[in-house]
Amino acid sequence: MSFYTSLSGLQAAQTNMGTISHNLANVSTNGFKRSTTLFSDVIASTASSNPNQISGSGTVVKSIRQQFSAGGYTQSTSSLDLAIAGDGFFAVKSAGNDVMFTRNGSFSVDSDRNIVDSQGNALQVYPVDGSGTVVATGLDSTIALKVPQTSGSPQATENVGLTLNLSANSAIPSDNATFTEDNPYAFDRFDPATYNQSTQTTIYDANGNALTMTNYFVRQTAATGEDGTSSWKVYSFVGDQQLDPGTSDDGSIALEFDAKGKMLAPTAATTFSGFTLAGSTSEQPLTLDFGSATTQLSSAFSVTSRSQDGNAVGQFEGITIGEDGTVTASFSNGDTQPLGKVVLANFTNPAGLRQLGDSTWAATGISGEARLGEPGANGFGSLMSGAIEQSNVDITEELVNLIAAQQNFQEKAKALDTANQISQTIFNIRG
């Protein structure tokens, strides 16, 4: 009987060493949770047994219990690295739609632009509307978080607005250059001597392609004692194509200012004749409005405001995840788009979760069904972006436990050897 008692202790000690070794092997596994081995004694007795004469029959492993205490946290430069400070698990789904739960928040973007863990399981979020408000709850309503490639629809620019100051000290370009009868003064955008200032504005065609609209400002007359007014001409180009306002022979817009520098003309936006871009079959209408705040003062040339009503298609640039779990994508055209809200799950008995490996678990009847919530809600931890939870294994503690388990194993082995020697002695007794 002592042989089997010692053997049960040896097997239990071996299981304990295996559990500790598994903990030590995963000391660097993100989101890993250590386990401890619990034992129970074995007593063989009946109702008629004398309680003062019952001897134990050894030990058995009662359970290997997972410890879900938090591990340490390391900072990361990726906004898709997530950590939960407190209770809860991330919900992920496999390609086969199996639901799993994990504390390893090291996520990335796959080739299909899904946010996935290292095994390719998709991070689950609640769907939201344009304001970021959750529109459906429950595990069946969660969706895989996916990053859109673009945002918005292209819109051709139709209206450009410029508010600026033209320096009253600017000289007339023809006064600063030498011109002859064979080379009379004329505006030439490739010759800076023929204009005073220029400014560029980005506009868009119907496909959302960026174009450059350049306006060249040429002073025509300066204020005199008798007449305090002065005038300028504005030549407008989109790329190499000059725009025609239909108000002059040279395709310019006339600006007039009074003695105080207030703009007298034009009093309304100028509409250009529709221009057709290379490769396009339709004309693009365009207006230019200098507003009522454009001035001619002694200060230097400056553009105080610039606007246009076109849009390009926004290309994905980045993603952020807030403390409340709201996932927001940003795009090159300035758009931001809420994509969902990270789902957290919790359980009545997390120790009852079934380990699947890769720091993932599945719900069981022992753990209870998953309770879902948002980060920071009652019963759920807070969410940290740019951080990863490490293993909760303490190397020093585990090494001490391993030494104790090894000594325990040796003791059981010695007891088993002693029981074996006693048995051999009995077998060798001769009559």
C-alpha positions in Angstrom: 0.0 0.0 0.0 2.9 2.4 0.8 4.2 1.8 -2.7 1.1 3.3 -4.3 0.9 6.1 -1.7 4.4 7.1 -2.6 3.7 6.8 -6.3 0.7 9.1 -6.1 2.9 11.7 -4.3 5.6 11.3 -7.0 3.1 11.8 -9.8 1.6 14.9 -8.1 5.1 16.4 -7.6 5.9 15.8 -11.2 2.7 17.6 -12.3 3.6 20.5 -10.0 7.1 20.8 -11.5 5.5 20.7 -15.0 3.2 23.5 -14.1 6.0 25.7 -12.7 8.2 24.9 -15.7 5.3 26.0 -18.0 5.1 29.3 -16.1 8.8 29.9 -16.4 8.8 29.0 -20.1 6.2 31.8 -20.7 7.8 34.5 -18.6 8.1 36.6 -21.8 4.8 35.8 -23.3 2.6 38.8 -23.5 -0.8 38.4 -21.7 0.2 35.0 -20.2 -1.3 34.0 -16.9 0.6 31.8 -14.5 -1.0 28.7 -12.9 -0.7 27.0 -9.6 -1.2 23.3 -8.7 -3.6 22.4 -6.0 -3.5 19.0 -4.3 -6.0 17.0 -2.3 -5.3 14.0 0.1 -6.9 10.6 -0.6 -8.6 8.8 2.2 -10.0 5.3 1.9 -12.6 4.7 4.5 -16.1 3.3 5.1 -18.9 4.1 7.6 -17.7 1.3 9.8 -14.0 2.3 9.7 -12.5 3.2 13.0 -11.6 6.9 12.6 -8.6 6.4 14.9 -7.1 3.7 12.5 -7.6 5.3 9.1 -4.4 6.0 7.2 -4.2 8.1 4.1 -3.8 6.6 0.6 -1.7 9.4 -1.0 -2.5 12.6 -2.9 -4.1 13.7 -6.2 -3.9 16.9 -8.2 -7.2 18.6 -7.4 -6.8 21.3 -10.0 -4.4 23.5 -11.9 -5.8 27.0 -11.2 -5.0 29.9 -13.4 -4.1 33.2 -11.7 -5.5 36.2 -13.5 -3.6 38.9 -11.6 -2.3 41.7 -13.8 1.2 41.5 -15.2 3.5 44.4 -15.7 3.0 47.0 -18.5 5.5 48.1 -21.2 5.2 51.2 -23.3 4.9 50.9 -27.1 5.0 53.3 -30.0 2.1 51.6 -31.8 -1.4 52.9 -31.1 -2.7 49.3 -31.8 -0.9 47.9 -28.8 -3.6 47.8 -26.1 -3.5 46.8 -22.4 -6.3 46.5 -19.9 -5.7 48.0 -16.4 -8.1 45.9 -14.3 -10.5 43.2 -15.1 -11.6 42.1 -18.6 -10.5 40.4 -21.8 -10.4 41.5 -25.4 -12.8 39.6 -27.6 -11.5 38.2 -30.9 -12.9 35.9 -33.6 -11.1 33.4 -35.7 -11.6 32.9 -39.5 -14.1 30.2 -38.5 -16.1 32.7 -36.4 -15.0 31.0 -33.1 -15.1 33.5 -30.2 -12.0 33.7 -28.0 -10.7 36.0 -25.3 -7.3 37.3 -24.6 -5.3 39.7 -22.5 -2.5 40.0 -25.2 -3.3 43.3 -26.8 -0.5 43.3 -29.4 -2.6 44.0 -32.5 -1.7 44.8 -36.1 -3.2 45.4 -39.5 -3.3 42.4 -41.9 -3.4 42.3 -45.7 -7.2 42.7 -45.7 -6.9 45.8 -43.4 -8.4 44.0 -40.4 -7.0 44.6 -37.0 -5.8 41.2 -35.8 -3.7 39.5 -33.2 -0.6 37.5 -33.9 -2.7 34.4 -34.8 -4.9 36.4 -37.3 -7.9 36.5 -35.0 -9.9 39.7 -35.6 -10.4 42.2 -32.8 -14.1 42.7 -32.0 -15.7 46.1 -31.5 -19.2 47.5 -31.1 -20.5 49.2 -34.3 -20.9 53.0 -33.9 -22.6 55.9 -35.8 -20.8 58.9 -37.2 -20.7 60.6 -33.8 -19.1 57.5 -32.2 -22.3 56.4 -30.3 -22.7 52.6 -30.0 -25.6 51.4 -32.1 -25.8 47.7 -31.1 -24.6 45.6 -28.2 -24.2 41.9 -27.5 -21.6 39.4 -28.7 -23.6 38.6 -31.8 -23.6 42.3 -32.8 -19.9 42.9 -32.6 -18.0 43.4 -35.8 -14.4 42.9 -36.8 -12.4 46.2 -36.6 -11.3 47.1 -40.2 -9.4 50.1 -41.4 -10.9 51.9 -44.4 -8.4 52.9 -47.1 -10.1 56.1 -48.1 -12.6 58.6 -46.8 -15.0 61.0 -48.5 -16.0 61.6 -52.1 -14.0 63.9 -54.6 -15.5 67.3 -55.3 -14.3 69.7 -57.8 -13.4 73.2 -56.6 -15.9 75.8 -57.8 -15.2 78.7 -55.5 -11.9 80.2 -54.3 -11.7 83.0 -51.7 -8.7 85.1 -51.1 -8.3 88.0 -48.6 -5.0 89.7 -48.8 -3.1 93.0 -48.5 -1.2 94.5 -51.4 1.6 96.7 -50.4 1.0 100.4 -51.1 4.7 100.8 -51.4 5.0 98.4 -54.4 6.4 100.0 -57.5 5.0 99.6 -61.0 7.0 96.7 -62.6 7.7 98.7 -65.8 9.5 101.4 -63.6 12.0 98.8 -62.4 13.0 97.3 -65.8 14.2 98.5 -69.1 11.9 98.0 -72.0 12.3 99.1 -75.6 10.0 99.3 -78.6 11.2 95.9 -79.7 10.7 94.6 -76.2 7.7 96.4 -74.7 6.5 95.8 -71.2 4.2 92.8 -70.9 3.3 90.5 -68.1 5.2 87.2 -68.2 4.7 84.8 -65.4 8.2 83.3 -66.0 9.7 86.8 -65.5 9.4 88.0 -61.9 10.3 91.5 -63.1 6.9 91.8 -64.8 4.8 91.3 -61.6 4.9 92.3 -58.0 3.7 89.2 -56.1 2.1 85.8 -56.6 0.3 83.3 -54.4 -0.7 79.7 -54.9 -3.9 77.9 -53.8 -4.5 74.2 -54.0 -7.7 73.3 -55.7 -9.2 70.0 -56.9 -10.7 68.6 -60.1 -13.8 66.3 -60.3 -11.6 63.3 -59.5 -10.2 64.8 -56.4 -6.8 65.4 -58.0 -4.9 68.4 -56.6 -4.2 71.3 -58.9 -2.3 74.5 -58.3 -4.0 77.9 -58.9 -1.6 80.7 -59.1 -2.5 84.4 -59.0 0.0 87.0 -60.1 -0.5 90.6 -59.0 0.8 93.5 -61.1 0.5 97.1 -60.0 -0.8 99.4 -62.8 -1.1 102.9 -61.2 0.0 104.5 -58.0 -1.9 107.0 -55.9 -1.1 110.7 -56.8 -2.0 113.9 -55.0 -4.8 114.7 -57.4 -6.2 111.1 -57.5 -5.8 108.9 -54.5 -6.9 105.8 -56.2 -4.6 103.1 -57.5 -5.1 99.9 -59.5 -3.7 96.4 -60.0 -4.2 93.6 -62.4 -4.5 89.9 -61.4 -3.6 87.1 -63.8 -4.9 83.7 -62.8 -3.5 80.3 -63.9 -4.4 76.7 -63.2 -1.2 74.8 -64.0 -0.1 76.2 -67.4 -3.6 77.2 -68.4 -4.6 80.9 -68.0 -8.1 81.5 -66.8 -10.3 84.0 -68.6 -12.6 86.2 -66.6 -14.1 87.7 -69.8 -13.6 91.3 -68.6 -10.4 92.2 -70.4 -8.4 91.5 -73.5 -5.4 90.2 -71.6 -7.4 87.8 -69.3 -6.8 89.9 -66.1 -9.0 91.0 -63.3 -8.8 94.7 -62.4 -8.5 95.7 -58.7 -9.0 99.3 -57.6 -8.4 100.9 -54.2 -9.2 104.3 -52.8 -6.7 106.6 -51.0 -7.3 104.8 -47.7 -6.5 101.4 -49.2 -10.0 100.1 -49.3 -10.9 97.9 -52.3 -13.4 99.6 -54.6 -13.6 96.9 -57.3 -14.5 94.3 -58.0 -17.5 94.3 -55.7 -18.5 90.7 -56.4 -16.8 87.4 -57.1 -15.3 87.0 -60.6 -16.5 84.0 -62.6 -14.0 82.6 -65.1 -15.0 80.9 -68.3 -15.0 77.2 -67.7 -11.7 75.5 -68.3 -11.0 72.0 -69.5 -8.2 70.0 -68.0 -6.0 67.7 -70.1 -7.7 64.3 -70.3 -11.1 65.7 -69.3 -14.1 66.1 -71.5 -16.1 68.5 -69.3 -15.5 72.1 -68.3 -14.8 73.0 -64.7 -16.5 76.2 -63.5 -14.5 78.4 -61.1 -15.0 81.7 -59.3 -12.5 83.9 -57.5 -13.7 86.2 -54.7 -11.4 88.8 -53.0 -14.2 89.6 -50.5 -14.5 92.9 -48.8 -11.5 92.8 -46.5 -8.8 92.9 -49.2 -6.7 96.0 -48.7 -3.8 98.1 -50.1 -1.8 99.3 -47.1 1.8 100.2 -46.5 2.5 96.9 -44.8 4.1 94.0 -46.8 2.1 91.7 -49.1 0.3 89.0 -47.1 -2.6 86.6 -47.5 -4.8 86.7 -44.4 -7.3 84.0 -45.4 -7.6 81.4 -48.2 -10.5 79.1 -48.9 -11.8 76.7 -51.5 -14.7 74.3 -51.6 -13.2 71.3 -53.3 -12.4 68.0 -51.7 -9.9 65.2 -52.4 -10.4 61.6 -51.5 -8.7 61.2 -48.1 -6.0 58.4 -47.8 -5.7 56.6 -44.5 -3.0 58.1 -42.4 -3.4 56.8 -38.8 -5.5 55.4 -36.1 -6.1 56.3 -32.5 -7.9 54.4 -29.7 -9.2 56.5 -26.8 -9.5 55.5 -23.2 -13.2 54.8 -23.7 -12.3 52.4 -26.4 -13.5 54.5 -29.4 -11.4 53.7 -32.5 -10.9 56.7 -34.8 -9.2 56.8 -38.2 -7.7 59.9 -39.7 -7.2 60.7 -43.4 -5.0 62.9 -45.5 -7.9 65.3 -46.4 -8.5 66.1 -42.7 -11.4 63.7 -42.2 -11.8 61.6 -39.1 -14.0 58.6 -38.9 -15.1 56.6 -35.8 -14.7 52.9 -36.7 -16.1 51.2 -33.5 -15.7 50.9 -29.8 -13.5 48.1 -28.3 -15.5 45.4 -26.5 -14.3 44.1 -23.2 -15.5 40.8 -21.7 -15.5 39.5 -18.1 -16.6 36.3 -16.4 -18.0 35.2 -13.1 -15.1 32.7 -12.7 -12.2 33.5 -15.0 -10.3 30.6 -13.5 -12.8 28.3 -15.3 -11.8 29.5 -18.7 -10.4 26.9 -21.0 -6.8 27.6 -22.2 -6.4 27.5 -26.0 -2.8 28.5 -26.2 -1.3 31.7 -27.6 -2.7 33.6 -24.5 -6.3 32.9 -25.6 -9.2 31.4 -23.7 -12.6 30.1 -24.4 -15.7 30.3 -22.1 -16.9 27.1 -20.4 -19.8 26.2 -18.1 -17.4 26.7 -15.1 -16.4 30.2 -16.2 -19.9 31.2 -17.0 -21.0 33.2 -20.1 -19.1 36.3 -21.1 -20.4 39.6 -19.8 -19.7 42.4 -22.3 -19.0 46.0 -21.5 -17.1 49.1 -22.5 -13.7 50.1 -21.1 -14.1 52.0 -17.8 -17.6 50.6 -17.1 -18.4 49.1 -13.8 -16.7 45.7 -13.5 -14.3 46.4 -16.4 -10.8 47.8 -16.5 -9.6 50.9 -18.2 -8.0 50.8 -21.6 -4.5 51.9 -22.4 -3.3 52.5 -25.9 0.4 52.2 -26.7 1.0 49.7 -23.9 1.2 45.9 -23.7 0.6 43.7 -20.6 3.4 41.3 -19.9 3.2 37.9 -18.3 2.3 37.9 -14.6 5.0 35.3 -13.8 7.5 36.3 -11.1 10.8 34.5 -12.0 12.1 34.6 -8.4 8.9 33.2 -6.9 8.7 30.5 -9.6 12.4 29.4 -9.1 11.8 29.1 -5.4 8.7 27.0 -6.0 10.6 24.9 -8.5 13.3 24.1 -5.9 10.7 23.2 -3.4 8.9 21.0 -6.0 12.1 19.3 -6.9 12.9 18.5 -3.2 9.3 17.3 -2.8 9.8 15.0 -5.9 13.1 13.7 -4.5 11.4 13.0 -1.1 8.6 11.0 -2.9 11.1 9.2 -5.0 13.1 8.3 -1.8 9.8 7.1 -0.2 9.0 5.0 -3.3 12.5 3.5 -3.3 12.2 2.6 0.4 8.8 1.0 -0.2 10.4 -1.0 -3.1 13.3 -2.2 -0.9 10.9 -3.3 1.8 8.9 -5.2 -0.7 12.1 -6.9 -2.1 13.1 -7.8 1.5 9.8 -9.4 2.1 9.9 -11.3 -1.2 13.4 -12.6 -0.4 12.5 -14.0 3.0 13.0 -17.8 3.0 11.4 -20.3 5.2 
